[in-house]
Amino acid sequence: MPVGEYVSPDGQLRLLVICPDGDWTLGFDGFPWHTHGSILASLSGKDEEPAIADFVADLTSGKSVIAMKLINGAAAEVWVTDDPADDLADSQKYGPVDETMEFRRWDGSAVRV
């Protein structure tokens, strides 16, 4: 079972996988977005531990897309996205003037949207 921390090869992101009080929680260190093992299990139809292992594998292998909201060039929010185009459209429509979006893979390679 993947527990602990996973640091992206470029050192910019750190995914934490913890289980306080039996509640599996996954999120990027320093940012508010997170998910829970129970949510991943519900979405995948698997038990929590296999669902978490798949999520981590998809992320660290580069299959998942990571959204980064930047304000004045500094990362303000980071999350795993299922719909980068929708996230970009929302940012352009509702975000402040100094907000930009970047999309990347775990290895730091850019994803064009």
QUIJO-V485469 format. One record per residue. N is the residue number from 0. SS is DSSP state (@ for helix, = for strand, . for the rest). PHI is phi in radians with two decimals (* if undefined). Layout:
{{N:SS:PHI} {N:SS:PHI}}
//
This chain:
{{0:.:*} {1:.:-1.30} {2:.:-2.12} {3:=:2.15} {4:=:-2.27} {5:=:-2.23} {6:=:-1.86} {7:.:-1.10} {8:.:-0.97} {9:.:-1.52} {10:.:1.34} {11:.:-1.43} {12:.:-2.21} {13:=:-2.35} {14:=:-1.57} {15:=:-1.87} {16:=:-2.11} {17:=:-2.28} {18:=:-2.44} {19:=:-1.25} {20:.:0.94} {21:.:1.39} {22:=:-1.86} {23:=:-1.09} {24:=:-2.32} {25:=:-2.24} {26:=:-2.97} {27:=:-1.52} {28:.:-1.01} {29:.:1.58} {30:.:-2.29} {31:.:-1.27} {32:.:-1.07} {33:=:-2.77} {34:=:-2.41} {35:=:-2.16} {36:@:-1.01} {37:@:-1.13} {38:@:-1.21} {39:@:-1.06} {40:@:-1.12} {41:@:-1.09} {42:@:-1.23} {43:@:-1.67} {44:.:1.36} {45:.:-1.88} {46:.:-1.18} {47:@:-1.02} {48:@:-1.09} {49:@:-1.12} {50:@:-1.13} {51:@:-1.15} {52:@:-1.04} {53:@:-1.14} {54:@:-1.04} {55:@:-1.11} {56:@:-1.10} {57:@:-1.09} {58:@:-1.18} {59:@:-1.28} {60:.:-1.50} {61:.:1.63} {62:.:-1.24} {63:.:-1.44} {64:=:-1.81} {65:=:-1.85} {66:=:-1.69} {67:=:-2.24} {68:=:-1.61} {69:=:-1.94} {70:=:-2.13} {71:.:0.93} {72:.:1.45} {73:=:-1.83} {74:=:-1.11} {75:=:-1.89} {76:=:-2.55} {77:=:-2.44} {78:=:-2.71} {79:=:-1.54} {80:=:-2.00} {81:.:-1.68} {82:.:-2.52} {83:@:-1.01} {84:@:-1.10} {85:@:-1.18} {86:@:-1.09} {87:@:-1.14} {88:@:-1.08} {89:@:-1.08} {90:@:-1.11} {91:@:-1.18} {92:@:-1.43} {93:@:-1.96} {94:.:-1.32} {95:.:-1.19} {96:.:-1.02} {97:.:-1.53} {98:=:-1.71} {99:=:-2.28} {100:=:-2.11} {101:=:-2.26} {102:=:-2.22} {103:=:-2.61} {104:.:-1.78} {105:.:-0.99} {106:.:-1.34} {107:.:1.69} {108:.:-1.20} {109:=:-1.29} {110:.:-2.03} {111:.:-1.46} {112:.:-2.07}}
//
